[in-house]
Amino acid sequence: KLESKMKKLLHKQERTSMVKASFSIAGIEKHMLDVLTMMMRLTRNSYTPLQDVLREQRVNNTSYNFISEAASFLAALEPELKMAIENENFGVVRLMEKGFQMLVDAMEGPNSENQRAVANSGIFDMCDRILTRINFNDGSEVIMNDQVKLEKETNRNLERNKIKIAITKCLMAFLEGVTEREAKHMLHQLDWHVIGKEMVSCFKIYEKDQNVDNRKKYVEEGMSYYLLLKHMRCYDKANQVIPPLLKALEHSEPRCIGFFATRTGYIEIIRNGHLERVFFQLPE
């Protein structure tokens, strides 16, 4: 009897601890969402002086680089992301999505100093890890006639879609107005074969999913990879990375490349004496 009572007491304590932990995690998520939202408000409309405050506070005795701190926060969340999605803890996705959006807002304009701060934060390696580990499940691993399981997996795919779109927006923001020398930093840091693989994955799940809204989201993500490849192609003067990859994809996945190519447009602008191409998705 005593042993039985002890087991019940321990079980009750474990449940209480789990509830407290869940409240604690939820509290941290809300707190960090509020912090990231406040930081995003500072960077709205690409107002450089307020964007700079995130990187350096000149009137303070001690200055903090909140851009690097935000990147470190994302890096701390990254190992938990895959299991969080599997367990339907989508709060982690919201946090990471908000964090990447804050970095986008800090770089837009462009703000070259903030772009350099982001580039030096290890963000490219982290993006590689996320894109490598967070993959779509097209339904082949679930019972296709089990509608509940299929809907849950679709929801997980949409969360995967959200975080990967946030990543590509961050990478595109880094390329805004950069010189060839700065772009090469990203060219040699990212695994572009992963970018190509994710683009093909988006096209394949787009073809399988019959939901119109879902298909739009998969096209948006796939387009973001293709636009990133086309933009970076302009900086790969040695033709060592992007052109061989695109050529290989044209051979192995011609329908995928053709699909995104026909939906891509670009304009040329002069910025600070440099010719720059801006690629974008054409309206349907």
CYANA upper distance limits for C-alpha pairs under 8 A (distance plus 0.5 A):
  1 LYS  CA      5 LYS  CA      6.69
  2 LEU  CA      6 MET  CA      6.66
  3 GLU  CA      7 LYS  CA      6.74
  4 SER  CA      8 LYS  CA      6.82
  5 LYS  CA      9 LEU  CA      6.62
  6 MET  CA     10 LEU  CA      6.59
  7 LYS  CA     11 HIS  CA      6.55
  8 LYS  CA     12 LYS  CA      6.61
  9 LEU  CA     13 GLN  CA      6.70
 10 LEU  CA     14 GLU  CA      6.63
 11 HIS  CA     15 ARG  CA      6.76
 12 LYS  CA     16 THR  CA      6.66
 13 GLN  CA     17 SER  CA      6.57
 14 GLU  CA     18 MET  CA      6.65
 15 ARG  CA     19 VAL  CA      6.71
 16 THR  CA     20 LYS  CA      6.68
 17 SER  CA     21 ALA  CA      6.51
 18 MET  CA     22 SER  CA      6.60
 19 VAL  CA     23 PHE  CA      6.75
 20 LYS  CA     24 SER  CA      6.57
 21 ALA  CA     25 ILE  CA      6.59
 22 SER  CA     26 ALA  CA      6.56
 23 PHE  CA     27 GLY  CA      6.51
 24 SER  CA     28 ILE  CA      6.75
 25 ILE  CA     29 GLU  CA      6.67
 26 ALA  CA     30 LYS  CA      6.76
 27 GLY  CA     31 HIS  CA      6.60
 28 ILE  CA     32 MET  CA      6.56
 29 GLU  CA     33 LEU  CA      6.54
 29 GLU  CA     91 GLY  CA      7.39
 29 GLU  CA     92 VAL  CA      8.03
 29 GLU  CA     95 LEU  CA      7.36
 30 LYS  CA     34 ASP  CA      6.72
 31 HIS  CA     35 VAL  CA      6.83
 32 MET  CA     36 LEU  CA      6.53
 32 MET  CA     95 LEU  CA      7.85
 33 LEU  CA     37 THR  CA      6.48
 33 LEU  CA     95 LEU  CA      6.70
 33 LEU  CA     98 LYS  CA      7.69
 34 ASP  CA     38 MET  CA      6.69
 35 VAL  CA     39 MET  CA      6.82
 36 LEU  CA     40 MET  CA      6.65
 36 LEU  CA     98 LYS  CA      7.17
 36 LEU  CA     99 GLY  CA      6.88
 36 LEU  CA    102 MET  CA      7.16
 37 THR  CA     41 ARG  CA      6.84
 37 THR  CA     98 LYS  CA      8.03
 37 THR  CA    102 MET  CA      8.22
 38 MET  CA     42 LEU  CA      7.20
 39 MET  CA     43 THR  CA      7.31
 39 MET  CA     54 LEU  CA      8.00
 39 MET  CA    102 MET  CA      7.33
 40 MET  CA     44 ARG  CA      6.88
 40 MET  CA    101 GLN  CA      8.30
 40 MET  CA    102 MET  CA      5.62
 40 MET  CA    105 ASP  CA      7.00
 40 MET  CA    106 ALA  CA      8.12
 42 LEU  CA     50 LEU  CA      6.09
 42 LEU  CA     51 GLN  CA      6.93
 43 THR  CA     47 TYR  CA      6.79
 43 THR  CA     48 THR  CA      8.25
 43 THR  CA     50 LEU  CA      6.57
 43 THR  CA     51 GLN  CA      5.47
 43 THR  CA    102 MET  CA      8.38
 43 THR  CA    105 ASP  CA      6.07
 43 THR  CA    106 ALA  CA      6.04
 44 ARG  CA    105 ASP  CA      7.04
 46 SER  CA     51 GLN  CA      7.58
 46 SER  CA    105 ASP  CA      7.40
 46 SER  CA    106 ALA  CA      7.85
 46 SER  CA    107 MET  CA      8.44
 46 SER  CA    108 GLU  CA      6.30
 46 SER  CA    109 GLY  CA      5.65
 46 SER  CA    110 PRO  CA      8.12
 46 SER  CA    111 ASN  CA      8.47
 47 TYR  CA     51 GLN  CA      6.72
 47 TYR  CA    109 GLY  CA      8.31
 48 THR  CA     52 ASP  CA      6.50
 48 THR  CA    109 GLY  CA      8.17
 48 THR  CA    111 ASN  CA      7.18
 49 PRO  CA     53 VAL  CA      7.04
 50 LEU  CA     54 LEU  CA      7.68
 51 GLN  CA     55 ARG  CA      7.96
 51 GLN  CA    106 ALA  CA      5.99
 51 GLN  CA    107 MET  CA      8.40
 51 GLN  CA    111 ASN  CA      8.23
 51 GLN  CA    114 ASN  CA      8.34
 52 ASP  CA     56 GLU  CA      6.57
 52 ASP  CA     57 GLN  CA      8.42
 52 ASP  CA    114 ASN  CA      7.80
 53 VAL  CA     57 GLN  CA      5.83
 54 LEU  CA     64 TYR  CA      8.24
 54 LEU  CA     65 ASN  CA      6.73
 54 LEU  CA     66 PHE  CA      5.69
 54 LEU  CA     67 ILE  CA      6.66
 54 LEU  CA    106 ALA  CA      8.42
 55 ARG  CA     64 TYR  CA      7.17
 55 ARG  CA     65 ASN  CA      4.79
 55 ARG  CA     66 PHE  CA      6.16
 55 ARG  CA     67 ILE  CA      6.36
 55 ARG  CA     68 SER  CA      8.43
 55 ARG  CA    114 ASN  CA      7.53
 55 ARG  CA    117 ALA  CA      8.37
 56 GLU  CA     63 SER  CA      6.15
 56 GLU  CA     64 TYR  CA      6.54
 56 GLU  CA     65 ASN  CA      6.33
 57 GLN  CA     62 THR  CA      8.27
 57 GLN  CA     63 SER  CA      5.59
 57 GLN  CA     64 TYR  CA      7.41
 58 ARG  CA     63 SER  CA      7.34
 65 ASN  CA     69 GLU  CA      6.91
 66 PHE  CA     70 ALA  CA      6.41
 67 ILE  CA     71 ALA  CA      6.79
 67 ILE  CA    103 LEU  CA      7.51
 67 ILE  CA    114 ASN  CA      8.10
 67 ILE  CA    117 ALA  CA      7.45
 67 ILE  CA    118 VAL  CA      7.28
 68 SER  CA     72 SER  CA      6.63
 68 SER  CA    117 ALA  CA      7.32
 68 SER  CA    118 VAL  CA      7.31
 68 SER  CA    121 SER  CA      6.25
 69 GLU  CA     73 PHE  CA      6.66
 70 ALA  CA     74 LEU  CA      6.83
 70 ALA  CA     99 GLY  CA      7.16
 70 ALA  CA    103 LEU  CA      8.43
 71 ALA  CA     75 ALA  CA      6.72
 71 ALA  CA     99 GLY  CA      8.26
 71 ALA  CA    118 VAL  CA      7.95
 71 ALA  CA    121 SER  CA      6.85
 71 ALA  CA    122 GLY  CA      8.31
 71 ALA  CA    123 ILE  CA      7.18
 72 SER  CA     76 ALA  CA      6.70
 72 SER  CA    121 SER  CA      8.08
 73 PHE  CA     77 LEU  CA      6.94
 74 LEU  CA     78 GLU  CA      6.59
 74 LEU  CA     96 MET  CA      6.60
 74 LEU  CA     99 GLY  CA      7.30
 75 ALA  CA     79 PRO  CA      8.14
 75 ALA  CA    126 MET  CA      7.05
 77 LEU  CA     81 LEU  CA      6.95
 77 LEU  CA     92 VAL  CA      7.88
 77 LEU  CA     96 MET  CA      7.99
 78 GLU  CA     82 LYS  CA      8.47
 78 GLU  CA    126 MET  CA      8.06
 78 GLU  CA    130 ILE  CA      7.58
 80 GLU  CA     84 ALA  CA      6.46
 81 LEU  CA     85 ILE  CA      6.79
 81 LEU  CA     92 VAL  CA      7.11
 81 LEU  CA     93 VAL  CA      7.56
 82 LYS  CA     86 GLU  CA      6.88
 82 LYS  CA    133 ARG  CA      7.58
 82 LYS  CA    134 ILE  CA      6.66
 83 MET  CA     87 ASN  CA      6.48
 84 ALA  CA     88 GLU  CA      6.47
 84 ALA  CA     89 ASN  CA      5.31
 84 ALA  CA     90 PHE  CA      7.13
 84 ALA  CA     92 VAL  CA      7.19
 84 ALA  CA     93 VAL  CA      8.47
 85 ILE  CA     89 ASN  CA      6.28
 85 ILE  CA     90 PHE  CA      6.56
 85 ILE  CA     93 VAL  CA      8.06
 85 ILE  CA    156 ARG  CA      6.63
 85 ILE  CA    159 GLU  CA      7.70
 85 ILE  CA    160 ARG  CA      8.07
 86 GLU  CA    156 ARG  CA      7.52
 88 GLU  CA    156 ARG  CA      7.61
 89 ASN  CA     93 VAL  CA      8.35
 90 PHE  CA     94 ARG  CA      6.95
 90 PHE  CA    159 GLU  CA      7.70
 91 GLY  CA     95 LEU  CA      6.76
 92 VAL  CA     96 MET  CA      6.76
 93 VAL  CA     97 GLU  CA      6.43
 93 VAL  CA    159 GLU  CA      7.39
 93 VAL  CA    162 LYS  CA      8.29
 93 VAL  CA    163 ILE  CA      6.86
 94 ARG  CA     98 LYS  CA      6.53
 95 LEU  CA     99 GLY  CA      6.62
 96 MET  CA    100 PHE  CA      6.67
 96 MET  CA    163 ILE  CA      7.51
 97 GLU  CA    101 GLN  CA      6.70
 97 GLU  CA    162 LYS  CA      7.62
 97 GLU  CA    163 ILE  CA      6.03
 97 GLU  CA    166 ALA  CA      6.18
 98 LYS  CA    102 MET  CA      6.65
 99 GLY  CA    103 LEU  CA      6.99
100 PHE  CA    104 VAL  CA      6.78
100 PHE  CA    166 ALA  CA      6.43
100 PHE  CA    167 ILE  CA      7.00
100 PHE  CA    170 CYS  CA      6.66
101 GLN  CA    105 ASP  CA      6.74
101 GLN  CA    166 ALA  CA      7.02
101 GLN  CA    169 LYS  CA      8.31
101 GLN  CA    170 CYS  CA      7.52
102 MET  CA    106 ALA  CA      6.69
103 LEU  CA    107 MET  CA      6.81
103 LEU  CA    118 VAL  CA      8.01
103 LEU  CA    170 CYS  CA      7.20
104 VAL  CA    108 GLU  CA      6.65
104 VAL  CA    169 LYS  CA      7.40
104 VAL  CA    170 CYS  CA      5.57
104 VAL  CA    173 ALA  CA      6.21
104 VAL  CA    174 PHE  CA      8.31
106 ALA  CA    111 ASN  CA      7.67
106 ALA  CA    114 ASN  CA      6.97
107 MET  CA    111 ASN  CA      5.46
107 MET  CA    112 SER  CA      7.57
107 MET  CA    114 ASN  CA      6.00
107 MET  CA    115 GLN  CA      5.88
107 MET  CA    173 ALA  CA      6.71
107 MET  CA    174 PHE  CA      7.13
108 GLU  CA    173 ALA  CA      6.55
108 GLU  CA    176 GLU  CA      7.81
109 GLY  CA    176 GLU  CA      8.36
110 PRO  CA    115 GLN  CA      8.40
110 PRO  CA    173 ALA  CA      8.39
110 PRO  CA    176 GLU  CA      6.54
110 PRO  CA    177 GLY  CA      6.79
111 ASN  CA    115 GLN  CA      6.72
112 SER  CA    116 ARG  CA      6.74
112 SER  CA    178 VAL  CA      7.92
113 GLU  CA    117 ALA  CA      6.77
114 ASN  CA    118 VAL  CA      6.66
115 GLN  CA    119 ALA  CA      6.64
115 GLN  CA    174 PHE  CA      6.12
116 ARG  CA    120 ASN  CA      6.63
117 ALA  CA    121 SER  CA      6.81
118 VAL  CA    122 GLY  CA      8.10
118 VAL  CA    123 ILE  CA      7.10
118 VAL  CA    174 PHE  CA      8.49
119 ALA  CA    123 ILE  CA      6.86
119 ALA  CA    124 PHE  CA      7.67
119 ALA  CA    174 PHE  CA      8.28
119 ALA  CA    185 HIS  CA      8.34
119 ALA  CA    186 MET  CA      8.26
122 GLY  CA    126 MET  CA      7.08
123 ILE  CA    127 CYS  CA      6.65
124 PHE  CA    128 ASP  CA      6.77
124 PHE  CA    186 MET  CA      7.61
124 PHE  CA    189 GLN  CA      6.75
124 PHE  CA    190 LEU  CA      6.38
125 ASP  CA    129 ARG  CA      6.85
125 ASP  CA    189 GLN  CA      7.49
125 ASP  CA    190 LEU  CA      7.31
126 MET  CA    130 ILE  CA      6.81
127 CYS  CA    131 LEU  CA      6.60
127 CYS  CA    167 ILE  CA      7.16
127 CYS  CA    190 LEU  CA      8.48
128 ASP  CA    132 THR  CA      6.52
128 ASP  CA    190 LEU  CA      6.84
128 ASP  CA    191 ASP  CA      6.89
128 ASP  CA    194 VAL  CA      7.98
129 ARG  CA    133 ARG  CA      6.63
130 ILE  CA    134 ILE  CA      6.19
131 LEU  CA    135 ASN  CA      7.76
131 LEU  CA    164 LYS  CA      7.50
131 LEU  CA    194 VAL  CA      7.45
131 LEU  CA    195 ILE  CA      8.16
131 LEU  CA    198 GLU  CA      7.96
132 THR  CA    194 VAL  CA      7.06
134 ILE  CA    160 ARG  CA      7.04
135 ASN  CA    160 ARG  CA      7.73
135 ASN  CA    198 GLU  CA      8.48
136 PHE  CA    157 ASN  CA      6.11
136 PHE  CA    160 ARG  CA      7.59
136 PHE  CA    201 SER  CA      7.88
136 PHE  CA    205 ILE  CA      8.37
137 ASN  CA    141 GLU  CA      7.65
137 ASN  CA    153 GLU  CA      7.59
137 ASN  CA    157 ASN  CA      7.27
138 ASP  CA    205 ILE  CA      6.61
138 ASP  CA    208 LYS  CA      8.14
139 GLY  CA    143 ILE  CA      8.02
139 GLY  CA    144 MET  CA      7.08
139 GLY  CA    150 LEU  CA      7.15
139 GLY  CA    153 GLU  CA      7.68
140 SER  CA    144 MET  CA      7.77
142 VAL  CA    146 ASP  CA      8.31
142 VAL  CA    149 LYS  CA      7.19
142 VAL  CA    150 LEU  CA      7.21
143 ILE  CA    149 LYS  CA      7.63
143 ILE  CA    150 LEU  CA      7.82
144 MET  CA    150 LEU  CA      7.03
145 ASN  CA    150 LEU  CA      8.49
146 ASP  CA    150 LEU  CA      6.73
147 GLN  CA    151 GLU  CA      6.55
148 VAL  CA    152 LYS  CA      6.77
149 LYS  CA    153 GLU  CA      6.70
150 LEU  CA    154 THR  CA      6.64
151 GLU  CA    155 ASN  CA      6.73
152 LYS  CA    156 ARG  CA      6.81
153 GLU  CA    157 ASN  CA      6.68
154 THR  CA    158 LEU  CA      6.80
155 ASN  CA    159 GLU  CA      6.90
156 ARG  CA    160 ARG  CA      6.75
157 ASN  CA    161 ASN  CA      6.56
158 LEU  CA    162 LYS  CA      6.77
158 LEU  CA    214 ASN  CA      8.06
158 LEU  CA    217 LYS  CA      8.44
159 GLU  CA    163 ILE  CA      7.05
160 ARG  CA    164 LYS  CA      6.80
161 ASN  CA    165 ILE  CA      6.63
161 ASN  CA    217 LYS  CA      7.80
161 ASN  CA    218 TYR  CA      7.57
161 ASN  CA    221 GLU  CA      7.34
162 LYS  CA    166 ALA  CA      6.79
163 ILE  CA    167 ILE  CA      6.84
164 LYS  CA    168 THR  CA      6.84
164 LYS  CA    221 GLU  CA      7.71
165 ILE  CA    169 LYS  CA      6.71
165 ILE  CA    220 GLU  CA      8.26
165 ILE  CA    221 GLU  CA      6.00
165 ILE  CA    224 SER  CA      7.72
166 ALA  CA    170 CYS  CA      6.83
167 ILE  CA    171 LEU  CA      6.83
168 THR  CA    172 MET  CA      6.59
168 THR  CA    224 SER  CA      6.71
168 THR  CA    225 TYR  CA      7.41
168 THR  CA    228 LEU  CA      8.06
169 LYS  CA    173 ALA  CA      6.60
169 LYS  CA    224 SER  CA      8.13
170 CYS  CA    174 PHE  CA      6.92
171 LEU  CA    175 LEU  CA      7.24
171 LEU  CA    228 LEU  CA      8.34
172 MET  CA    176 GLU  CA      7.18
172 MET  CA    228 LEU  CA      7.05
174 PHE  CA    178 VAL  CA      7.96
175 LEU  CA    183 ALA  CA      7.05
177 GLY  CA    271 ARG  CA      7.48
177 GLY  CA    276 GLU  CA      7.81
178 VAL  CA    182 GLU  CA      6.51
178 VAL  CA    183 ALA  CA      6.80
179 THR  CA    183 ALA  CA      6.74
180 GLU  CA    184 LYS  CA      6.70
180 GLU  CA    235 TYR  CA      6.18
181 ARG  CA    185 HIS  CA      7.53
182 GLU  CA    186 MET  CA      7.89
183 ALA  CA    187 LEU  CA      6.75
183 ALA  CA    232 MET  CA      8.11
183 ALA  CA    235 TYR  CA      7.08
184 LYS  CA    188 HIS  CA      6.58
184 LYS  CA    235 TYR  CA      7.50
184 LYS  CA    236 ASP  CA      8.09
185 HIS  CA    189 GLN  CA      6.72
186 MET  CA    190 LEU  CA      6.45
187 LEU  CA    232 MET  CA      7.71
187 LEU  CA    236 ASP  CA      8.06
187 LEU  CA    241 VAL  CA      8.41
191 ASP  CA    195 ILE  CA      7.48
192 TRP  CA    196 GLY  CA      6.81
192 TRP  CA    241 VAL  CA      8.16
192 TRP  CA    242 ILE  CA      7.95
192 TRP  CA    245 LEU  CA      8.38
193 HIS  CA    197 LYS  CA      6.61
193 HIS  CA    245 LEU  CA      7.55
194 VAL  CA    198 GLU  CA      6.62
195 ILE  CA    199 MET  CA      6.80
195 ILE  CA    225 TYR  CA      6.62
196 GLY  CA    200 VAL  CA      6.94
196 GLY  CA    225 TYR  CA      7.64
196 GLY  CA    226 TYR  CA      8.34
196 GLY  CA    245 LEU  CA      8.12
196 GLY  CA    249 LEU  CA      8.15
197 LYS  CA    201 SER  CA      6.72
198 GLU  CA    202 CYS  CA      6.72
198 GLU  CA    222 GLY  CA      7.83
198 GLU  CA    225 TYR  CA      8.05
199 MET  CA    203 PHE  CA      6.99
199 MET  CA    221 GLU  CA      8.04
199 MET  CA    222 GLY  CA      5.15
199 MET  CA    223 MET  CA      7.99
199 MET  CA    225 TYR  CA      6.22
199 MET  CA    226 TYR  CA      7.35
200 VAL  CA    204 LYS  CA      6.79
200 VAL  CA    222 GLY  CA      7.90
200 VAL  CA    253 GLU  CA      8.00
200 VAL  CA    256 CYS  CA      6.82
201 SER  CA    205 ILE  CA      6.78
202 CYS  CA    206 TYR  CA      6.47
202 CYS  CA    218 TYR  CA      5.94
202 CYS  CA    219 VAL  CA      7.31
202 CYS  CA    221 GLU  CA      7.38
202 CYS  CA    222 GLY  CA      5.74
203 PHE  CA    207 GLU  CA      6.85
203 PHE  CA    218 TYR  CA      7.70
203 PHE  CA    219 VAL  CA      7.51
203 PHE  CA    222 GLY  CA      7.05
203 PHE  CA    256 CYS  CA      6.62
204 LYS  CA    208 LYS  CA      7.05
205 ILE  CA    209 ASP  CA      6.52
205 ILE  CA    218 TYR  CA      7.83
206 TYR  CA    210 GLN  CA      8.44
206 TYR  CA    214 ASN  CA      8.35
206 TYR  CA    215 ARG  CA      5.64
206 TYR  CA    218 TYR  CA      6.27
206 TYR  CA    219 VAL  CA      7.32
207 GLU  CA    215 ARG  CA      8.42
209 ASP  CA    214 ASN  CA      7.65
209 ASP  CA    215 ARG  CA      6.96
210 GLN  CA    214 ASN  CA      8.42
210 GLN  CA    215 ARG  CA      7.67
211 ASN  CA    215 ARG  CA      6.64
212 VAL  CA    216 LYS  CA      6.91
213 ASP  CA    217 LYS  CA      7.13
214 ASN  CA    218 TYR  CA      6.90
215 ARG  CA    219 VAL  CA      6.65
216 LYS  CA    220 GLU  CA      6.63
217 LYS  CA    221 GLU  CA      6.84
218 TYR  CA    222 GLY  CA      6.60
219 VAL  CA    223 MET  CA      6.36
220 GLU  CA    224 SER  CA      6.70
221 GLU  CA    225 TYR  CA      7.17
222 GLY  CA    226 TYR  CA      6.95
222 GLY  CA    260 PHE  CA      8.19
223 MET  CA    227 LEU  CA      6.47
223 MET  CA    260 PHE  CA      6.66
223 MET  CA    281 GLN  CA      7.48
224 SER  CA    228 LEU  CA      6.58
225 TYR  CA    229 LEU  CA      6.74
226 TYR  CA    230 LYS  CA      6.69
226 TYR  CA    260 PHE  CA      7.29
226 TYR  CA    261 ALA  CA      8.47
227 LEU  CA    231 HIS  CA      6.47
227 LEU  CA    264 THR  CA      8.04
227 LEU  CA    279 PHE  CA      6.50
227 LEU  CA    280 PHE  CA      7.26
227 LEU  CA    281 GLN  CA      8.44
228 LEU  CA    232 MET  CA      6.55
229 LEU  CA    233 ARG  CA      6.50
229 LEU  CA    242 ILE  CA      7.23
230 LYS  CA    234 CYS  CA      7.55
230 LYS  CA    279 PHE  CA      7.89
231 HIS  CA    235 TYR  CA      8.10
231 HIS  CA    277 ARG  CA      7.68
231 HIS  CA    278 VAL  CA      7.71
231 HIS  CA    279 PHE  CA      7.13
232 MET  CA    236 ASP  CA      7.01
232 MET  CA    242 ILE  CA      7.74
233 ARG  CA    237 LYS  CA      8.28
233 ARG  CA    242 ILE  CA      6.11
233 ARG  CA    243 PRO  CA      7.25
234 CYS  CA    277 ARG  CA      8.39
236 ASP  CA    240 GLN  CA      7.43
236 ASP  CA    241 VAL  CA      7.45
236 ASP  CA    242 ILE  CA      7.19
239 ASN  CA    243 PRO  CA      6.08
239 ASN  CA    244 PRO  CA      7.67
240 GLN  CA    244 PRO  CA      7.25
241 VAL  CA    245 LEU  CA      6.89
242 ILE  CA    246 LEU  CA      6.62
243 PRO  CA    247 LYS  CA      6.55
244 PRO  CA    248 ALA  CA      6.61
245 LEU  CA    249 LEU  CA      6.72
246 LEU  CA    250 GLU  CA      6.58
247 LYS  CA    251 HIS  CA      6.90
248 ALA  CA    252 SER  CA      6.65
249 LEU  CA    253 GLU  CA      5.64
249 LEU  CA    254 PRO  CA      7.26
249 LEU  CA    257 ILE  CA      7.49
250 GLU  CA    254 PRO  CA      5.13
250 GLU  CA    257 ILE  CA      6.50
250 GLU  CA    258 GLY  CA      8.49
253 GLU  CA    257 ILE  CA      6.89
254 PRO  CA    258 GLY  CA      6.41
255 ARG  CA    259 PHE  CA      6.46
256 CYS  CA    260 PHE  CA      7.04
257 ILE  CA    261 ALA  CA      6.39
258 GLY  CA    262 THR  CA      6.63
259 PHE  CA    263 ARG  CA      7.37
260 PHE  CA    264 THR  CA      6.97
263 ARG  CA    281 GLN  CA      6.21
263 ARG  CA    282 LEU  CA      5.64
263 ARG  CA    283 PRO  CA      8.01
263 ARG  CA    284 GLU  CA      8.15
264 THR  CA    279 PHE  CA      7.39
264 THR  CA    280 PHE  CA      6.35
264 THR  CA    281 GLN  CA      5.35
264 THR  CA    282 LEU  CA      6.03
265 GLY  CA    279 PHE  CA      6.24
265 GLY  CA    280 PHE  CA      5.91
265 GLY  CA    281 GLN  CA      6.66
265 GLY  CA    282 LEU  CA      6.41
266 TYR  CA    277 ARG  CA      7.00
266 TYR  CA    278 VAL  CA      5.83
266 TYR  CA    279 PHE  CA      4.70
266 TYR  CA    280 PHE  CA      6.39
267 ILE  CA    277 ARG  CA      6.24
267 ILE  CA    278 VAL  CA      5.90
267 ILE  CA    279 PHE  CA      7.23
268 GLU  CA    275 LEU  CA      7.21
268 GLU  CA    276 GLU  CA      6.10
268 GLU  CA    277 ARG  CA      5.01
268 GLU  CA    278 VAL  CA      6.80
269 ILE  CA    275 LEU  CA      6.33
269 ILE  CA    276 GLU  CA      5.82
269 ILE  CA    277 ARG  CA      6.91
269 ILE  CA    278 VAL  CA      8.16
270 ILE  CA    274 HIS  CA      5.92
270 ILE  CA    275 LEU  CA      5.16
270 ILE  CA    276 GLU  CA      6.58
271 ARG  CA    275 LEU  CA      6.99
271 ARG  CA    276 GLU  CA      7.40
